[in-house]
Amino acid sequence: MSTFVLVPGAWHGGWVFDPVTPLLERSGHTVHALTLTGLRPDDDAATVASANLDTHANDVTTLLDRIGGTDVTLVGHSYGGLVIAAAADRAGGRVSRVVHLDGYVPSDGNSCWSSTSEAYRQAFVAGATDTGYAVRPPERDGRDHRRRPHPLASLLQTIQLTGEFDKVPRREFVYCSGWDATPFTGLRTRLEADPRWQVHVLPTGHNAMYEDPEGVAKLLDS
C-alpha cells in the first residue's frame, strides 16, 4: 500500500480532499492531507504575510520527516503543483511519485504568477488590495466558508529546482477538461509530448475532488 501526501491549491486547506481521503484509506493506503502555513484558521497576520513557496515546501518535507518512509506519493492540486515540485526536489529521494492534479508543473525559475493565465494574475492583484499581503478567495471559484486569503508571497516567489525533481521515478499530470478558464491547456500539450510524463484527463471542473472523488481516487490508486 502507498503513503499519500495531499497538498491543496490556493485558498484551500486539507479539507478540500475530504471526499477522496476515505476512498483511498478504504483501499488500505495511508493519507495525509495538509493545510499549508498561512491557510490555517489560527494563523495570525504575521504568519500569513511571511509564508511563501519555500515555507510551503518545508511544510511538506517536515511532514515527510515525521512520517518516515521512502516511497511517498505527493499529490498537488493547482498551486499545490509548485509546492510538491519544490518539496520533491528537497526530499532526498523519498518521493517515488508526483501527481499534479490540474496543478502547475514548474521549471526552475518559474512561479505561480509566471505560470498562470493573465486572468488569474489580475485576480491575484485585485484580491490583494485588502491587505497587500494576502489574496482573498475569488467568488467565481465557489463560496466554501472554509476558504481563506492566500499568502501573496507564495504566488510570486520563483521556484529553485536543483534537478532532483526530474529524478522522481513516476510523474503524472491530470488535466481537468470541464472548465473554460483553465490555464493548463498549454501545459497539457507540452507534457503529452514528454515521454517522462503520463497525462490523464478527467472531464470535470478544476475541483475534481468534489465533482468526481471516485474518479480521482481510482486514478491515484492505479
N, C-alpha and C positions, 0 to 999 in steps of 0.2 A: 504494500500500500504506500501511498505517497503523502508527503507533507506539503501543504499548500499555504502560501502567504498571499493574501488578497489585499491589494492596495487600491483604494478608491481614487476617483478623479477629483477635480476641483469642487469645492463647496460641500463635499460629502464626507461621511465617516464610514467606518467598517460596517455600519448598519445597512449600507446600500447592498451588501451581499447577503442579507438575511434570507432571501428566497432561495439562494444557491447553496449556502453553507450546510444546511441539514441534508440536502441531497447528496453532497459529497461525503459527509460523515456517515450517512446510511450505507455508502459503499465501502466504508472502512478506512477512509482517509482521515488524516489529522489536518484541521483547518484553523488558521489564524487570520482573522480579518482585522486589519489595522485601521485605527483612526490616527491620522498624522498630526504632528505638533502644529498648533495654531488652529486646529479644527475641532479640538475637544471643548466640551461645554464650559469647563472650568479654566480654560486658558485666558490669562489676562492680556491686556492690550500690548504690553511689552513683549510677551511671548509671541503673539501674532505678528507684531511688527518685525521681529528678528528672524522669524522662520523663513528659510529659503530651501532651495533644492538640496543643498548639502545636508541641511537639518533633516529633511525627509528621507534621504538615502541612509542617513545614520539611524533613523527610526527603524528601518528595515534591518540593517546589519546588527543593530543592538538586539533585535528580536532573534536573529539567527544565532547570535552568541548565546542567548538564553536557552533556546530550544535545542541547540546542537544539531547534529545530522549533516550529511554531506550530499544529500540527494533531494534538494528542495526545489519546488516549482514556485516561481514568482509570477503572479498574475497582476497586471496593471491596467486599470480602466482609464481611458482618456489621458489626463495629465499624469496619472499613475504610471503610464508607459515610460516617461522620463525617469521617474523615481526608481522603477525596477531595473532600468538600464544602468543607472548610476550605482545602485546597490549591487547588482551582479558584477559590475566591474571591480568592486571593492571586496567581494565576498570570498576571495581566495579559493575559488573552485568549488564552493559548497552548493552552488546553484547549477542544477542539471537541465533546467527547462525554464524558459520565459514565455509567457503568453500575453501579448499586447491586445487586450480586449477593446477594440475600437480605440486604441491608445497610440500615442506618438511613439515612433521608433527613431531615436535621435542618432546623429553622427556627432563626433567630437566638435564642440563649439556651438552646437545648437541650443536653443532654449524653447520653452513653450511659446513664447512671443514670436520667435522667428519661424517656428514650425507650423503655426496655426494660420487660419484664414484672416483676411482683413476685417471681416465682420466680428470675429472673436477679439481681435486686437482692439477694435472700437468698443466692444463690450467691456473689456478689461479697463480701459481708460475711463469710460463712463461709470463703471461700478466702483472705481477707487476714489471718486470725488468726495465721498462722505468723510473718509479718514486720511486718505493719501497713502495708506499702507496696507489696506485690505480691500478686496473686490467683493462687493455684495453679490449674492446669487442672482443671475438673470431670471426674470419672470418667465421667459419663454420655455425654460427648462424644467418647469414644474414648481409646485408650491409646497413641497415637503417642509414641514416646520423645523425639521432637524438640520437642514442645510445651514451653513454658517459662512460668513465672509471669509474669503480665501486669501492667505498671505500673498501680497503682490510680489514681494521679492522672489518667491519661489517660481513665479511665472516668467520673471525677467532674467534670472540667473542662467548663464550658459553652463552646459554640462561639460565636465572634463573626463574624457574616457582615455584609458591607457592602452586599450586593445584587449583587455581581459573579457569585456562584454562579448566580443566577437568569438570568444572561445567557448561560450556556453554551448553544449552539445546540441540542444534542441531549442529552436527558436520559431515561434509561431505568431502570426498576426491574424486577428479576427476582424473582418470588415462587416460592419452593420450597414446593410444596404437600404434600409427603410426610412431614411430621413434625408430631406433635400439639402439641409445646411451642412452636411458632412464636410470636414476639412481633410478627409483621409483618402479621397479618390486617387490623388496622385501617388500617395504612399502605397496604396494597394497595387497600382500598376508597377511601381518600382520593385516592390518585394516579390510580386509574381514572376518577375524576370530574374530573380536572385535565387539560385539553387540552394543557398544556405537557409532559406526561409520557407516555411509552409504557410500558405494562406488559406483561411477558411472564410466562408460567407454565411452570415445569418441575416434573414430578411426582416430585421427588427429596426426600431429606432435606436438611438445612441445608448439608452439604458437597457441593454438586453437582459440584464439581471432581473428586471421587473417584468419585461414583456415575454421572455421565454427562458425562465430559470432552468427548466428541464433541458432545453437545448444547450444552454451554457454548461450545465453540469455534465451532460453527455460528452460534449466536446472536451472539457477538461479531464474527464475520466477516460478518454480514449488512449 
